[in-house]
Amino acid sequence: MLKKDLRSKYSKLRSSLTPDLLTRHSIAIANSVLQLPIWSYHYFHIFLPIEKKTEIDTEGIISILLGLDKNVVVPKIISPTELEHFLLTDNTKFTKNALNIPEPVDGISIDPIKLDVVFIPLLAFDELGNRTGYGKGYYDRFLNKCKDDVIKIGLSFFEAESTIDDIEVTDIPLDYCVTPSKIYSFTTS
């Protein structure tokens, strides 16, 4: 299936989720994240959800990370093509940007090269670990600035498609994707 068709299909599917189901699925995903082999790492990047797009509530994952004394890093859009990344602290203040995404107002900037694990928002993914988001390319450009072995984890309410037909050379595949009922591993080791 083509990315544009997947965007349409999964945007509709997500918008049909009830608040109760969204909460239950988000909790199931957070609990499954505990099974991943990532807990020896220190710097974790995670997105904050766009509520009107019915994105996964990442609060549970953030609570787990903070409870385990991990460094949690959150993004801020600073241009039409670029993100900046800030350490989440007790003093971090948030505001919603023009796209209605919660972002840190300011704080301690973290270079992407320091990140060990990145949780990635997506609309759909396939059985090979390819993914599609909203089509702006923020995460592909951001992931290119991370170290080569950064662990890339997609979070999805839905299971994998068999293939995404129009993958580009600039698309960076996932290492894992976590759904409410399954963990997909795309790593070869």
C-alpha positions in Angstrom: 0.0 0.0 0.0 1.2 3.6 -0.7 2.0 6.0 2.2 -0.7 8.4 1.2 -3.3 5.6 1.4 -1.9 4.3 4.7 -2.0 7.9 6.1 -5.7 8.1 5.2 -6.6 4.6 6.4 -4.8 4.9 9.8 -5.9 8.5 10.5 -9.5 7.3 10.1 -8.9 4.2 12.3 -7.3 6.2 15.0 -10.0 8.8 15.0 -12.5 6.1 15.6 -10.8 5.0 18.9 -12.9 5.8 22.0 -11.1 7.6 24.8 -11.4 4.5 26.9 -9.8 2.3 24.2 -7.0 4.9 23.6 -6.2 4.8 27.4 -6.2 1.0 27.5 -4.1 0.6 24.4 -1.6 3.3 25.6 -1.2 1.5 29.0 -0.7 -1.9 27.2 2.0 -0.4 25.0 3.7 1.2 28.0 3.7 -2.2 29.8 5.1 -4.0 26.7 7.9 -1.5 26.5 9.2 -3.0 29.7 10.0 -6.2 27.8 12.4 -4.5 25.4 16.1 -5.0 25.8 16.8 -1.2 26.4 17.1 -0.7 30.1 20.9 -0.5 30.3 20.8 2.7 28.3 20.6 6.3 29.7 19.2 8.8 27.1 15.7 8.2 25.9 13.9 10.5 23.4 10.1 10.4 23.4 7.4 12.3 21.6 4.5 14.0 23.3 1.1 13.2 21.7 -1.1 15.3 19.5 -4.4 14.7 21.2 -6.6 15.8 18.3 -4.8 13.2 16.1 -5.5 10.5 18.7 -1.9 9.7 19.2 -0.6 7.3 21.8 -0.5 8.8 25.2 3.2 8.5 26.1 2.7 9.6 29.8 3.0 6.0 31.0 6.3 5.4 29.2 7.6 8.7 30.5 6.7 7.7 34.0 8.5 4.4 33.7 11.6 6.1 32.3 11.6 8.7 35.1 11.0 6.1 37.7 14.1 4.2 36.5 16.2 7.4 36.6 16.6 7.6 32.8 17.3 10.9 31.1 14.2 11.7 29.1 14.5 14.0 26.1 11.5 15.6 24.3 11.4 17.4 20.9 10.5 20.9 19.9 9.9 22.0 16.3 12.2 25.0 15.6 11.7 25.3 11.8 9.7 23.7 9.1 12.3 21.0 8.8 14.0 20.7 12.1 13.6 19.6 15.7 15.5 20.6 18.8 15.7 18.3 21.8 15.4 19.2 25.5 16.0 17.3 28.7 12.8 16.8 30.6 13.2 18.1 34.2 10.9 19.0 37.1 11.1 22.6 35.9 10.2 22.0 32.2 7.3 24.1 31.1 5.2 23.2 28.1 3.2 25.1 25.5 1.3 23.8 22.5 2.7 24.9 19.1 0.8 25.9 16.0 0.3 22.2 15.2 -1.2 21.6 18.7 1.9 19.6 19.8 3.0 20.0 23.4 6.6 21.3 23.4 9.1 22.5 26.0 9.3 26.2 26.2 13.1 26.0 26.8 15.6 24.0 28.8 18.7 22.0 28.6 19.4 21.3 24.9 20.6 17.7 24.1 22.6 16.8 21.1 21.0 13.9 19.2 24.3 12.1 19.1 23.9 11.5 22.9 20.6 9.6 22.5 20.5 5.8 23.0 16.8 5.1 22.3 14.2 7.0 20.3 10.5 6.3 20.5 8.9 7.3 17.2 5.4 8.4 16.4 3.9 6.8 13.3 0.6 6.2 11.5 1.5 2.8 10.0 4.4 0.4 9.7 5.2 -2.8 7.8 6.6 -6.2 8.5 10.1 -5.0 7.5 10.1 -2.1 10.0 9.4 0.6 7.5 7.1 3.3 8.8 5.0 6.2 7.6 4.2 9.3 9.6 2.5 12.5 8.5 4.9 13.0 5.7 6.9 16.0 7.0 10.2 14.0 7.4 11.1 15.4 10.8 12.0 12.1 12.3 14.1 10.9 9.3 16.1 14.1 9.4 16.5 13.9 13.2 17.5 10.2 13.1 20.2 11.0 10.6 21.8 13.2 13.4 21.8 10.3 15.9 24.5 7.7 16.3 24.3 4.8 14.0 23.3 2.3 16.7 20.5 4.4 18.2 17.6 2.1 18.9 14.5 3.2 17.0 11.1 2.1 18.5 7.8 2.8 16.8 4.6 2.9 18.9 1.4 1.9 17.1 -2.2 1.1 18.1 -2.4 -1.2 15.1 -0.6 -4.2 13.7 1.9 -4.2 10.8 0.9 -4.0 7.1 2.6 -6.5 4.9 4.5 -3.8 3.0 4.8 -0.1 2.4 5.2 0.2 -1.4 6.8 3.6 -1.8 9.8 3.5 0.7 12.5 6.1 -0.1 16.2 5.9 0.5 15.9 8.6 3.1 13.4 6.6 5.1 15.0 5.1 8.2 13.5 1.8 9.4 12.6 0.8 13.0 14.4 -1.6 15.2 11.2 -2.5 17.1 7.5 -1.5 17.0 5.3 -2.0 20.0 1.5 -2.4 19.7 -1.1 -3.2 22.4 -0.7 -6.9 21.7 2.7 -7.5 20.2 6.3 -6.5 20.0 7.8 -6.6 16.5 11.6 -6.9 16.3 13.3 -5.9 13.0 16.9 -6.3 14.3 19.0 -9.0 12.9 21.1 -9.7 16.0 
